Amino acid sequence: MRLVIALVVAAVAVTPPAAASADHPAPEDVCVASVPETDPLEPGPVSICVSVFKPATASRDHRAPVLLHSHGWGGSRTSAPGSFRRYLDAGFGVVSIDQRGFGESGGKAHVEDPAFEGEDVIRVIDHVAALDWVRTSGPGDPVLGAVGGSYGGGFQFAGAFTEIMKTGRTRFDALAPQITWHSLNDSLAPRDVVRTTWVTALYAAALDAHTSTLHAGYAEGLLTGNWPTTMDGFFRDNGPAHHVAAGRRLDIPVLLRQGISDNLFPLDQAIDNFDRALTPRARANSLLIGYNGGHALPNAIPAGHAVAGDACSTSHGGYDDLELRFLAENLQGAPRTITGHGRYQLMTAEGGCVTVDSVAPTTTAALPDIVTTAGVGLPQAIKIADGPLTVAGSPTLDAVVSTLGLDSRAFFALSAGTSPLTAKVIQNNVLPHREPSLNPGTRRTIELPAVAATVPAGQSLFLTVTPISDMFLLHGSRTPSAMVLRDVTVRLPVRG
């Protein structure tokens, strides 16, 4: 468990490295009042504490745009002098935030709830707008971007969408979130099957920050093996999915960077943000970069495969350079030289890069009937097609599903190898299918993990079906049984 927690903190605490600087002023630490805490564990007034980094070139007569930054789950703001050198050298101010419940900020973590963290971000923007060296687009409207990963990506969406919910517009001019979510419920418990390994690690990494609702919900989930309705309700508003369902969209450019081998917030979360959370105009000015990394715990059951790296950012000079150019183009009026807007740029499991205009399936393949045990048993791999072929996007599985037990669960993924025995899950991700009750036979569409892979000649593409997964430890079927799939068709995003 210590290893898992260490990996959580390393994965989500996305902050730029510190570097010595004699040019830029030391940061100013400030706390701003925000909405009070209502949780009974720590009720009362709340201040949100930030560190303000001013670039040496900024003044009342030479104003600068500002980037908001925040930490990953369980972390705290960056406040050391010399941090954010690459942003400051490029002429951006930076304001690093201790989110509610973390660092020096008060209250409890409501996990990017619009009523709490969304309001906190608005208070920070108000403070930024009042600084006399900050460039503005109008009264109280700073020229504003944001950076950060995981929880430090979630605050960006929380702030922007909360402003749209309240006023119809956001003061953010561009966002650059990394490895973050579209729906927390869909990420933490897809199909109401809990990603136990990650949920337990995240819970343990921030015990003092949790609300009483989260403490109770976590305990209930451990006892019942189900995703409690209290957890579903707690997380329902806390991400772009909630705002999209209410008809809200972002009309600003967004640089999305997502780990395809991320098994907490996988690629499908970024695809949903790219496809659903942006207006057509914003999407035409946005980019999605998929890489192999992020919250990427290794899979043992079933075994997975992904070459770590960010091949798709290489053509842009590396991700750090791409991010700075994106921010300069959208906040400083720099010439538009970035290419690939509106497209999906996806690193393959083998280390290449595929750029596509759509992630929708393009072809189908019929498979034989499949019988899998539920609750206990070993993974099996069913051949789909022989290489060479390239898949990049969001596959699905259609079948008539029947079960012989109550609350049957199985896990599905695409895999590749020279034989069923050597096939490894592409980019480490599986997704569950759950049948809550006895099912004599119902046609289902089962979502498979979004992937990118080039299967060479001599290897084959497989469908992996497994009754257990180490990412969903102890959350397989509640009773040993079997799940039968008939009239099986896989829909694949095959590229030319």
C-alpha positions in Angstrom: 0.0 0.0 0.0 2.9 2.4 0.7 4.1 1.9 -2.9 0.6 2.6 -4.3 0.3 5.8 -2.2 3.7 6.9 -3.3 2.7 6.4 -6.9 -0.5 8.4 -6.4 1.3 11.4 -5.0 3.9 11.2 -7.8 1.2 10.9 -10.5 -1.0 13.7 -9.3 1.5 16.2 -7.9 2.2 17.8 -11.3 4.4 20.9 -10.6 7.2 22.4 -12.6 10.7 21.9 -11.3 12.2 24.8 -9.3 15.1 26.7 -10.7 17.3 29.4 -9.2 16.3 32.9 -10.4 17.8 36.3 -9.6 15.6 38.1 -12.1 12.1 37.6 -10.9 10.7 38.9 -7.6 10.1 36.5 -4.7 6.5 35.2 -4.6 3.9 36.9 -2.4 1.9 34.7 -0.2 -1.8 35.8 0.2 -5.0 34.3 1.6 -8.4 35.3 0.2 -11.7 34.8 1.9 -14.1 32.3 0.2 -17.4 30.6 0.9 -17.6 29.1 4.4 -17.3 25.4 5.1 -20.5 23.5 5.9 -19.2 20.1 6.7 -19.6 19.3 10.4 -16.0 18.2 10.7 -14.7 21.7 10.1 -17.5 24.3 9.8 -16.8 28.0 9.6 -15.0 30.6 7.6 -12.5 29.5 4.9 -9.5 31.3 3.4 -7.8 30.1 0.2 -4.1 30.6 0.2 -2.0 31.3 -2.9 1.5 32.3 -3.9 1.7 35.1 -6.5 4.7 35.0 -8.9 5.2 38.3 -10.7 7.5 38.3 -13.8 10.4 40.8 -13.7 9.0 42.5 -16.8 5.6 43.2 -15.4 4.5 46.6 -14.1 1.6 49.0 -14.1 2.7 50.2 -17.5 3.7 46.8 -18.9 1.0 44.4 -17.8 1.2 40.6 -18.0 -1.3 37.8 -18.4 -1.5 35.3 -15.5 -1.7 31.5 -15.2 -3.5 29.9 -12.4 -1.8 26.7 -11.2 -2.7 24.1 -8.6 -1.5 20.8 -7.2 -2.5 17.2 -7.5 -4.6 15.3 -4.9 -2.9 15.3 -1.5 -0.5 18.0 -2.5 -0.1 21.7 -1.9 0.8 24.8 -3.8 4.2 25.6 -5.2 5.7 28.6 -3.3 9.4 28.2 -3.4 11.3 31.2 -5.0 12.6 30.3 -8.4 9.7 28.1 -9.3 7.8 28.5 -12.6 10.9 30.0 -14.2 9.9 28.9 -17.8 6.5 30.7 -17.4 8.0 33.8 -15.8 10.7 34.1 -18.4 8.0 33.9 -21.1 6.2 36.9 -19.6 3.5 35.1 -17.6 2.6 35.7 -14.0 1.7 32.6 -12.0 -0.7 32.2 -9.1 -0.3 28.8 -7.4 -3.3 27.7 -5.2 -3.7 25.6 -2.1 -7.1 24.1 -2.9 -9.7 23.8 -0.1 -8.7 21.3 2.5 -5.0 21.2 1.4 -1.9 23.1 2.3 -2.7 26.3 4.3 -6.2 26.7 2.9 -9.1 25.9 5.2 -12.2 23.7 5.0 -12.6 20.2 3.6 -12.1 18.9 0.1 -15.3 18.7 -1.8 -13.4 17.4 -4.9 -14.1 20.3 -7.3 -17.7 20.9 -6.3 -19.0 24.1 -8.0 -20.4 25.3 -4.7 -17.1 25.1 -3.0 -13.9 24.8 -5.1 -15.7 26.4 -8.0 -16.4 29.4 -5.8 -12.8 29.3 -4.4 -11.4 29.7 -8.0 -13.7 32.7 -8.6 -12.4 34.4 -5.4 -8.8 33.9 -6.6 -9.6 35.3 -10.0 -11.1 38.4 -8.3 -7.9 38.9 -6.4 -5.8 38.5 -9.6 -8.0 41.0 -11.4 -7.2 43.6 -8.8 -3.4 43.4 -9.1 -2.0 46.5 -10.8 0.5 44.6 -13.0 -2.0 42.1 -14.5 -3.3 42.6 -18.1 -7.1 42.8 -18.3 -9.7 42.5 -21.1 -12.1 44.7 -19.2 -12.9 45.7 -15.6 -12.4 42.8 -13.3 -11.5 40.5 -16.2 -7.8 39.5 -16.3 -6.2 37.9 -19.3 -6.1 34.4 -17.7 -4.9 30.9 -18.4 -4.4 27.8 -16.2 -2.0 24.9 -15.9 -1.8 21.8 -13.8 -2.5 18.0 -13.8 -5.0 15.6 -12.3 -6.7 17.5 -9.4 -4.7 20.5 -10.7 -6.6 20.0 -14.0 -9.9 19.5 -12.3 -9.8 23.0 -10.7 -9.6 24.6 -14.1 -12.8 23.0 -15.3 -14.5 23.7 -11.9 -13.6 27.4 -12.0 -14.5 28.0 -15.7 -17.8 26.1 -15.6 -18.9 27.6 -12.3 -18.5 31.1 -13.8 -20.5 30.0 -16.9 -23.2 28.6 -14.6 -23.4 31.9 -12.7 -22.8 34.5 -15.4 -23.0 32.8 -18.7 -19.3 33.3 -19.4 -15.9 32.6 -18.0 -13.0 34.9 -17.4 -10.5 32.2 -18.4 -9.1 32.7 -21.9 -7.4 29.3 -22.3 -6.9 26.1 -20.2 -4.1 23.5 -20.3 -5.4 20.6 -18.0 -3.4 17.3 -17.9 -4.6 13.8 -16.9 -7.9 14.9 -15.5 -11.5 13.8 -15.6 -14.8 14.3 -17.4 -16.9 12.5 -14.8 -15.6 11.4 -11.4 -18.3 8.8 -11.0 -17.4 7.3 -14.4 -13.7 7.4 -13.5 -13.8 6.1 -9.9 -16.6 3.5 -10.5 -17.3 2.8 -14.2 -20.6 1.0 -14.5 -20.8 1.3 -10.7 -17.9 -1.1 -10.3 -15.3 0.5 -8.1 -11.6 1.0 -9.1 -10.7 -0.3 -5.7 -6.9 0.1 -6.0 -7.1 3.7 -7.0 -10.0 4.7 -4.7 -8.3 3.2 -1.7 -5.0 4.9 -2.5 -6.6 8.3 -3.1 -8.6 7.9 0.2 -5.4 7.1 2.1 -3.4 9.9 0.6 -5.6 12.7 2.0 -7.3 11.4 5.2 -7.4 14.8 6.9 -9.0 16.6 3.9 -12.1 14.4 3.5 -15.6 15.5 4.3 -17.8 13.4 6.6 -19.9 12.3 3.6 -16.8 10.9 1.9 -15.6 9.1 5.0 -19.0 7.4 5.4 -19.3 6.6 1.7 -15.9 5.0 1.6 -16.7 2.8 4.6 -20.0 1.7 3.1 -18.4 0.8 -0.2 -15.9 -1.4 1.5 -18.6 -3.2 3.4 -21.1 -3.7 0.5 -18.8 -3.9 -2.5 -21.0 -1.3 -4.3 -20.6 2.3 -5.2 -22.9 4.0 -2.6 -25.6 6.4 -3.7 -24.1 8.9 -1.3 -20.8 8.8 -3.3 -22.6 9.0 -6.6 -24.4 12.1 -5.3 -21.3 13.6 -3.8 -19.3 13.4 -7.0 -22.2 14.0 -9.5 -21.7 17.8 -9.9 -17.9 17.7 -9.8 -16.7 17.7 -13.4 -17.5 18.8 -16.9 -20.1 15.9 -17.3 -22.5 17.7 -15.0 -22.3 21.0 -16.8 -22.5 19.3 -20.2 -25.7 17.6 -19.1 -27.1 21.1 -18.2 -26.2 22.5 -21.6 -23.1 24.4 -20.7 -20.0 24.4 -22.9 -16.6 26.1 -22.8 -16.0 28.5 -25.7 -12.3 28.9 -25.1 -9.3 27.0 -26.5 -8.1 24.0 -24.3 -4.9 21.9 -24.5 -5.9 18.5 -23.2 -3.0 16.1 -22.4 -4.2 12.7 -21.3 -2.5 9.4 -20.4 -3.8 6.6 -22.6 -2.2 4.1 -20.2 -3.7 6.1 -17.3 -5.9 3.6 -15.4 -7.5 6.2 -13.1 -8.5 8.9 -15.7 -8.1 7.0 -19.0 -8.2 8.4 -22.5 -12.0 8.2 -22.7 -12.3 11.0 -20.1 -10.3 13.4 -22.3 -12.2 12.3 -25.4 -15.5 13.2 -23.6 -14.1 16.6 -22.7 -12.9 17.2 -26.2 -16.1 16.1 -27.9 -18.7 17.2 -25.4 -17.4 20.0 -23.1 -16.3 22.4 -25.9 -18.3 24.4 -28.4 -17.5 23.6 -32.1 -15.5 26.9 -32.3 -13.5 26.1 -29.2 -12.8 22.5 -30.3 -11.5 23.8 -33.7 -8.9 25.8 -31.6 -8.1 23.1 -29.1 -5.8 20.1 -29.1 -5.9 16.6 -27.6 -2.5 14.9 -26.9 -2.6 11.3 -25.7 0.6 9.8 -24.2 1.6 6.7 -22.3 1.8 7.8 -18.7 -0.2 9.6 -16.1 -1.8 7.6 -13.2 -0.4 4.4 -14.6 -0.2 1.6 -12.1 1.1 -1.6 -13.6 -1.4 -4.3 -14.4 -0.6 -7.9 -13.4 -4.1 -9.4 -13.8 -4.5 -9.2 -16.7 -1.0 -8.2 -17.8 -0.8 -5.0 -19.8 1.7 -3.3 -22.1 2.6 0.3 -23.0 5.9 2.0 -23.9 6.2 5.0 -21.7 6.6 8.4 -23.3 4.9 11.2 -25.2 5.6 10.6 -28.9 2.9 12.9 -30.2 4.4 15.9 -28.5 7.8 15.3 -30.1 6.6 16.9 -33.4 5.7 20.0 -31.4 9.1 20.2 -29.8 8.1 18.4 -26.6 5.1 19.0 -24.4 6.7 21.9 -22.4 7.3 23.8 -25.6 3.9 23.0 -27.0 2.2 24.2 -23.8 4.1 27.5 -23.8 3.4 28.1 -27.5 -0.3 27.3 -26.9 -0.5 29.8 -24.0 1.5 32.4 -25.9 -0.8 32.1 -28.9 -4.0 32.4 -26.9 -2.9 34.8 -24.1 -0.2 37.0 -25.7 -1.3 37.1 -29.3 1.7 35.2 -30.6 1.5 34.0 -34.2 -0.4 30.7 -34.6 2.2 28.1 -35.6 0.8 25.0 -33.8 -0.8 22.4 -36.0 -3.3 19.6 -35.3 -6.1 21.7 -33.8 -9.4 19.8 -33.6 -7.7 16.4 -34.1 -6.8 13.4 -31.8 -3.0 12.9 -31.5 -2.6 9.5 -29.9 0.6 7.7 -28.9 0.4 4.0 -29.6 1.2 1.3 -27.1 4.4 0.5 -29.1 5.7 4.1 -29.0 4.5 5.7 -32.3 2.0 8.5 -32.9 -1.3 8.3 -34.8 -3.3 11.5 -35.7 -6.9 11.0 -36.5 -10.0 13.1 -37.2 -12.4 10.7 -35.5 -12.2 8.1 -32.7 -15.4 6.3 -33.8 -15.4 2.7 -34.8 -15.0 2.1 -38.6 -15.3 -1.7 -39.0 -16.8 -4.7 -37.3 -15.6 -8.2 -36.6 -17.8 -11.2 -35.5 -16.5 -13.4 -32.7 -17.6 -16.8 -31.4 -19.7 -17.2 -28.3 -17.8 -16.4 -25.1 -18.3 -18.0 -21.7 -16.4 -16.5 -18.8 -16.5 -17.3 -15.1 -17.5 -14.4 -12.8 -15.9 -13.8 -9.4 -13.0 -16.3 -9.9 -11.0 -17.6 -12.8 -8.4 -16.6 -15.3 -8.3 -14.1 -18.2 -8.9 -15.5 -21.7 -8.0 -13.9 -25.1 -10.2 -14.4 -28.2 -8.6 -13.6 -31.6 -10.2 -10.7 -33.5 -7.9 -10.1 -36.4 -4.3 -10.7 -37.6 -1.8 -7.9 -38.1 -0.7 -5.7 -39.6 -3.4 -3.2 -38.5 -3.7 0.0 -36.6 -6.5 0.8 -34.1 -6.9 4.3 -32.7 -10.1 5.3 -30.9 -13.0 4.0 -28.9 -14.0 0.3 -29.6 -17.2 -1.3 -28.4 -18.5 -4.8 -28.0 -22.1 -5.9 -28.9 -23.5 -9.1 -27.6 -26.5 -10.9 -26.1 -25.5 -11.3 -22.5 -26.9 -13.8 -20.0 -25.8 -14.6 -16.5 -26.2 -17.4 -14.0 -25.7 -15.5 -10.8 -26.6 -12.3 -9.0 -24.5 -9.1 -9.6 -22.2 -10.7 -12.2 -19.2 -8.7 -13.3 -16.5 -9.2 -16.0 -13.8 -7.0 -17.4 -13.0 -6.4 -21.0 -10.1 -4.9 -23.1 -8.3 -5.2 -26.4 -5.0 -6.9 -26.3 -2.2 -7.9 -28.7 0.4 -10.6 -29.0 1.5 -13.6 -31.0 -1.0 -16.0 -29.3 -3.7 -15.9 -26.7 -1.1 -16.9 -24.1 1.2 -14.0 -24.9 -1.5 -11.3 -25.6 -1.1 -8.3 -23.3 -3.8 -5.7 -22.7 -3.2 -2.6 -24.8 -2.2 0.4 -22.6 -3.1 -1.3 -19.4 -6.8 -0.5 -19.3 -9.9 -2.7 -18.8 -13.5 -1.7 -18.3 -16.2 -3.6 -16.4 -19.6 -4.9 -17.4 -22.1 -5.5 -14.7 -25.3 -7.4 -14.7 -27.0 -6.5 -11.3 -29.6 -9.4 -11.4 -30.2 -12.7 -13.1 -30.3 -12.2 -16.9 -31.7 -14.8 -19.2 -30.4 -12.9 -22.2 -30.3 -9.2 -23.2 -28.5 -7.4 -25.9 -25.9 -5.1 -24.5 -23.3 -2.7 -25.9 -20.2 -2.8 -23.7 -17.7 0.0 -23.9 -14.1 -1.0 -24.3 -11.1 1.2 -23.3 -10.0 3.8 -25.8 -6.6 2.8 -27.2 -4.0 3.4 -29.9 -1.9 0.5 -31.2 -0.1 -0.7 -34.2 -0.3 -4.5 -34.4 2.5 -5.8 -36.7 2.5 -8.7 -39.0 3.0 -11.9 -37.0 0.9 -10.6 -34.1 -2.9 -10.5 -33.7 -5.5 -8.3 -32.0 -7.5 -10.1 -29.3 -10.4 -9.4 -27.0 -9.4 -10.1 -23.4 -12.2 -11.1 -21.0 -11.4 -11.6 -17.4 -13.5 -12.3 -14.2 -11.0 -10.3 -12.1 -8.8 -7.2 -12.4 -6.3 -5.9 -10.0 -7.5 -2.4 -10.6 -10.9 -3.5 -9.3 -9.6 -5.6 -6.5 -12.4 -7.3 -4.4 -15.0 -5.7 -6.7 -15.5 -8.6 -9.1 -18.8 -10.6 -9.0 -20.4 -10.8 -5.6 -21.0 -14.6 -6.1 -19.2 -17.1 -8.2 -21.1 -17.6 -11.4 -20.8 -17.4 -15.2 -21.5 -14.8 -17.9 -22.3 -15.9 -21.4 -22.0 -13.7 -24.5 -23.7 -14.8 -27.8 -23.9 -13.2 -31.2 -20.7 -11.2 -30.4 -19.5 -8.3 -32.6 -16.6 -6.0 -31.9 -16.7 -2.6 -33.4 -13.1 -1.3 -34.0 -11.6 2.1 -34.9 -9.3 0.7 -37.5 -7.1 3.3 -39.3 -5.7 3.0 -42.8 
